Amino acid sequence: RTTAHPNPWPLRNLIKPGTLTVGITAKTPPGSFTNKKGEFDGSRIQLWKIMAKDLGVKLEFVRLDWPGILPGLAANKFDMACEGASYSNVRLKSPDFLLTRPIITNASIGIVRKDGGIKSWKDADGKRLGGVRGEHYYVKAKQVVKDPSGLIDMPGRPEAVMALLNRQMDVFAVDMNKGRQLLVDHPRSSELMMIGPPLDLLLGGMCVNKREPALLMAANLLLTNYRVDGTIAKLEMEYYGTD
């Protein structure tokens, strides 16, 4: 069952009193993106809107590329971030930010061009490997691909996909959820395919400013409520097509 909670929640260490400041990339559809109206949209965007309402605070988004998200949290630039940061021992023990309970399951896979001759990770050895700088999926792929002929660091996923299509890289290491969505939504998806097997199974959560443990407690309670009452499943079905 869902759990009752105060509204407004007593949060005393927000960056701006009475406002939840959230760092987003707006480059990870369908979780976070800019829609045709020029507005931030996505399953995570909508979830943060619901969360801010239940916390009794205003909501403000700050857009920046992924490499600046976690450093931004550590530098006290926003209260929450991460559409679904993958758990790792390093992140769970990090002194720079806190991680909420899981909101997503995921896996590391690769996206390649259909005409590139790469059918699985074994075929990627010696090829040009690329990914978004700092993402777990890229780090994991670096550990698997032997003797890559080049490592292509990109600031975001749209840039990485373009580099793949332009033949600047041979394999784009990304998460399964975003990769699957890419193969549905991208205008040139017919040129691309997913390779496996998945390199790992991942849990992902939202990131919280380390100075705000009360916000972590609030977020975990609300995320539990949203899992129980179907809010998260409804948003996932609407934007991902699966819960």
Secondary structure, 3 states (H helix, E strand, C coil): CCCCCCCCCCCCCCCECCEEEEEECCEECCCEEECCCCCEECHHHHHHHHHHHHHCCEEEEEECCHHHHHHHHHCCCCCEEEEEEECCHHHHCCCCEEECCCCEEEEEEEEEEHHHCCCCHHHHCCCEEEEECCCHHHHHHHHHCCCCCEEEEECCHHHHHHHHHCCCCCEEEEEHHHHHHHHHHCCCHHHEEEECCCCCEEEEEEEEECCCHHHHHHHHHHHHHHHHHCHHHHHHHHHCCCC
